[in-house]
Amino acid sequence: MLNRRILRIKAFKTIYCYAENHGMTPGEAEALLDISCEATRDLYLFLLAVTGPLTAEAKSRIEAARAKFNPTEEELHPNLKFVGNRIAPLLGQDPDFSKLVSRKKFSWDQYDVLLRHLYEHIRGRKYFQEYLDSGEDSLEEDARLWCRIFEREFEDNDELGDILEDLSIHWNDDLGYALGWCIRTLRTLGQGEPWRLPPLYQSELPGNEGFESDKRFVVGLLRTAFSHYDGFCARVAELTPGWTRDRLCTTDLALIACGMAEAMMSPGVSPRIIINEYVEISKYYSTPESSGFVNGLLDKLINQHE
């Protein structure tokens, strides 16, 4: 499930925590890394579990409209296509999915306000009306609709963002990646394949057996950056004599430490490939000036090391 880019980010974040708390032990750092990695798959499960509650919200709204004192003809004879979609029961009745969601204690029950707002917003979407009006009625079409919902309704949803932030410090940053995996799963369900829990690392996916272990990669990256962190910082200080360590951005130091650690671990990999990875991460997680700073220092430091 987790690719190398997101594993680098998780190692960098753990090293950042160590930089902010030098009392952290190697064991604590690895435990934090494990939690961070597992959190992405947990978020994937939590998001997929919304299919049942959102379908139930639609059914509840239709039943309430029917029960009105003077319902309209449309309220008396509503379009039940979405209420009868096949994806929600496919996941809800899957014993492995249900058992795992229950064991993780993931529930949307307390987020009825979000579900109400979400359904109201979806109802007004053109793609939803086209789904209701199409002559097709298939598992594949139901899956396509859910893919559109996951693509368009979650990533920039402030209400959902607040909920995710309350549930886990890791989830908001991982939202886009987890949504991508939800969409991938929905497409396979639409093709009639059963749900399967994705392996935590992409190297463990079927067909990737010959790949280098992603778990070994990220643990090695963390251990190398952790054990050499002070030495890496000292080398940065040598190249930046006008700056004390306290004046250097901790985020940039953590990124540089991870870049140098990966270069030490992978001498056969082009330094430019490694540098580019951490420059891209810096664009998202650090200051506007950081990409140039990280790029220049990593280039000098890795070439010095060679």
C-alpha positions in Angstrom: 0.0 0.0 0.0 2.6 2.6 1.0 5.0 3.7 -1.7 8.6 5.0 -1.3 7.5 8.7 -1.4 5.1 8.3 1.5 7.6 6.1 3.4 10.3 8.9 3.1 7.8 11.4 4.4 7.0 9.2 7.4 10.7 8.6 8.2 11.3 12.4 7.8 8.5 13.2 10.2 9.8 10.8 12.8 13.3 12.3 12.5 11.7 15.7 13.0 10.1 14.5 16.2 13.5 13.2 17.3 15.1 16.6 16.5 12.4 18.3 18.6 12.8 15.8 21.4 16.4 14.4 21.7 15.3 12.2 24.6 13.5 9.9 22.2 15.1 6.5 22.1 15.7 4.4 18.9 12.9 2.0 20.0 10.5 4.9 20.5 11.3 6.3 17.1 10.7 2.9 15.4 7.4 2.5 17.3 6.3 6.0 16.2 7.2 5.1 12.6 5.1 1.9 12.8 2.1 3.8 14.1 2.4 6.4 11.4 2.6 3.7 8.7 -0.4 1.8 10.0 -2.4 5.0 10.4 -2.6 5.4 6.6 -4.2 2.0 6.2 -6.5 2.8 9.1 -7.6 5.9 7.4 -8.3 3.9 4.2 -10.6 1.6 6.3 -12.4 4.5 8.0 -13.1 6.2 4.7 -14.4 3.1 3.0 -16.7 2.4 5.9 -18.6 5.6 5.1 -20.4 3.8 2.2 -23.0 2.2 4.5 -23.8 5.3 6.7 -24.0 7.6 3.7 -26.4 5.2 2.0 -28.4 4.9 5.2 -28.6 8.7 5.3 -30.1 8.8 1.8 -32.7 6.1 2.8 -33.6 8.1 6.0 -34.1 11.3 4.0 -36.4 9.5 1.5 -38.4 7.9 4.3 -38.8 11.2 6.1 -40.0 12.9 2.9 -42.6 10.1 2.3 -43.9 10.5 5.9 -44.6 14.2 5.4 -48.2 15.4 5.9 -48.6 16.3 2.3 -45.7 14.8 0.3 -45.2 15.6 -3.4 -45.5 13.0 -6.1 -41.7 12.8 -6.3 -41.4 12.3 -2.5 -44.0 9.5 -2.7 -42.3 7.8 -5.6 -38.6 8.6 -5.2 -35.7 7.3 -7.2 -34.2 4.6 -5.1 -31.2 3.7 -7.2 -28.6 5.1 -4.8 -30.4 3.7 -1.8 -30.1 0.3 -3.5 -26.5 0.6 -4.6 -24.5 -2.6 -4.3 -21.3 -1.3 -3.0 -22.5 -0.4 0.6 -23.8 -3.9 1.4 -20.9 -5.5 -0.4 -18.5 -3.9 2.1 -20.9 -3.9 5.0 -21.6 -7.6 4.7 -18.0 -8.6 4.0 -17.0 -10.5 7.2 -13.3 -9.6 7.0 -14.0 -5.9 6.4 -16.7 -5.7 9.0 -14.6 -7.5 11.6 -11.6 -5.3 11.0 -13.6 -2.0 11.1 -15.3 -3.2 14.3 -12.0 -4.3 15.9 -10.5 -0.9 15.1 -13.6 0.7 16.6 -14.2 2.9 13.5 -17.7 4.3 13.4 -19.5 7.1 11.6 -22.5 7.1 14.0 -21.5 10.3 15.8 -20.9 12.2 12.5 -24.6 12.5 11.4 -24.2 16.3 10.7 -21.3 15.6 8.3 -23.3 12.8 6.6 -26.3 15.0 6.3 -24.3 17.9 4.7 -22.4 15.5 2.5 -25.5 13.8 1.1 -27.1 17.2 0.5 -24.1 18.3 -1.4 -23.9 15.1 -3.5 -27.6 15.4 -4.4 -26.9 18.6 -6.1 -24.0 17.3 -8.2 -24.5 16.8 -11.9 -22.8 13.4 -11.8 -25.2 12.2 -9.2 -28.3 13.2 -11.2 -26.8 11.5 -14.3 -26.3 8.3 -12.2 -30.0 8.4 -11.1 -31.2 9.1 -14.6 -29.1 6.6 -16.5 -30.7 3.5 -17.9 -27.9 1.4 -16.5 -28.2 -0.5 -13.3 -25.1 -2.5 -12.4 -22.4 -3.0 -9.8 -19.9 -1.4 -12.1 -22.0 1.8 -12.4 -22.5 1.9 -8.6 -18.7 1.6 -8.2 -18.2 4.5 -10.7 -20.5 6.7 -8.6 -18.7 5.9 -5.4 -15.3 6.7 -7.1 -16.7 10.1 -8.1 -17.8 10.7 -4.5 -14.4 9.8 -3.1 -12.6 11.9 -5.8 -14.7 15.0 -5.4 -16.2 15.3 -2.0 -13.6 14.4 0.7 -10.2 16.0 0.1 -11.2 19.7 0.5 -14.0 19.0 3.0 -13.3 21.2 6.0 -15.9 19.3 8.2 -14.2 16.0 7.4 -10.8 17.6 8.0 -11.7 18.6 11.5 -13.0 15.1 12.3 -9.9 13.4 11.0 -7.7 15.8 12.9 -9.5 14.9 16.1 -9.2 11.2 15.4 -5.5 11.0 14.5 -2.6 13.4 14.1 -1.5 11.4 11.1 -4.7 11.3 9.1 -5.1 14.8 7.4 -1.7 14.6 5.8 -2.5 11.1 4.5 -6.0 11.9 3.2 -5.1 12.2 -0.5 -3.1 9.0 -0.5 -5.8 7.0 1.4 -8.5 8.3 -1.0 -6.5 7.1 -3.9 -6.5 3.6 -2.4 -10.2 3.8 -1.7 -10.9 4.6 -5.3 -8.6 1.7 -6.4 -10.5 -0.6 -4.2 -13.9 0.6 -5.4 -12.9 -0.1 -9.0 -11.9 -3.6 -8.2 -15.2 -4.2 -6.4 -17.0 -2.9 -9.4 -15.3 -5.5 -11.5 -16.7 -8.2 -9.2 -13.6 -8.9 -7.2 -13.9 -9.4 -3.4 -12.5 -6.9 -0.9 -9.1 -7.7 0.4 -7.0 -5.8 2.9 -4.1 -4.2 1.1 -0.7 -5.2 2.4 0.9 -2.4 4.3 3.9 -2.0 1.9 3.8 -2.0 -1.9 6.6 -4.5 -2.1 4.2 -7.0 -0.5 1.5 -6.6 -3.2 1.0 -9.5 -5.5 3.4 -9.3 -8.5 5.9 -7.3 -6.5 7.6 -10.2 -4.8 10.9 -9.4 -6.5 11.0 -5.8 -5.2 13.3 -4.8 -2.4 11.5 -4.8 0.9 9.9 -1.4 1.6 9.8 -2.2 5.3 13.5 -2.8 5.3 14.0 0.4 3.4 12.0 2.7 5.7 13.4 1.1 8.9 16.9 1.4 7.6 16.4 5.0 6.6 15.1 5.9 10.0 17.9 4.0 11.8 20.6 5.6 9.7 19.2 9.1 10.0 18.6 8.7 13.7 22.1 7.4 14.6 23.9 9.9 12.4 21.7 12.9 13.0 24.1 14.9 15.2 26.9 14.2 12.8 24.8 15.3 9.8 23.9 18.5 11.6 27.6 19.2 12.3 28.4 18.9 8.6 25.5 21.2 7.8 26.9 23.7 10.3 30.3 23.6 8.6 28.7 24.7 5.3 26.6 27.4 6.9 29.0 29.3 9.1 26.7 32.3 9.4 23.9 30.2 10.9 23.9 28.4 14.3 22.0 25.2 14.7 19.3 27.0 16.6 18.7 29.4 13.6 18.4 26.6 11.1 14.9 25.3 10.3 14.4 22.0 12.1 12.3 20.7 9.2 15.1 21.4 6.8 17.6 19.6 9.0 15.4 16.6 9.3 15.0 16.5 5.5 18.7 16.8 4.9 19.5 14.1 7.5 17.1 11.7 5.7 18.6 12.6 2.3 22.1 12.0 3.6 21.0 8.8 5.3 19.4 7.4 2.1 22.6 8.3 0.1 24.6 6.3 2.7 22.2 3.4 2.4 22.0 3.4 -1.4 25.4 4.2 -2.9 24.4 2.8 -6.3 21.5 5.2 -6.6 22.1 8.5 -8.4 22.4 11.3 -5.8 20.2 13.6 -8.0 17.3 11.1 -7.7 17.6 11.1 -3.9 18.0 14.9 -3.7 15.0 15.5 -5.9 12.8 13.3 -3.6 13.6 15.4 -0.5 13.4 18.7 -2.4 9.8 17.7 -3.5 8.9 16.8 0.1 10.3 20.2 1.3 8.0 22.1 -1.0 5.0 20.7 1.0 6.3 20.6 4.5 8.8 23.5 4.9 9.2 27.2 4.0 9.1 28.6 0.5 12.9 29.0 0.5 13.6 25.5 1.8 13.6 23.7 -1.5 16.6 25.7 -2.7 18.3 25.3 0.7 17.7 21.6 0.9 18.8 21.1 -2.7 22.0 23.0 -2.4 23.1 21.5 0.9 22.3 18.0 0.0 24.1 18.3 -3.3 27.3 19.5 -1.5 27.0 17.1 1.4 26.4 14.0 -0.7 29.2 14.9 -3.1 31.5 15.6 -0.2 30.7 12.1 1.2 31.5 10.5 -2.1 
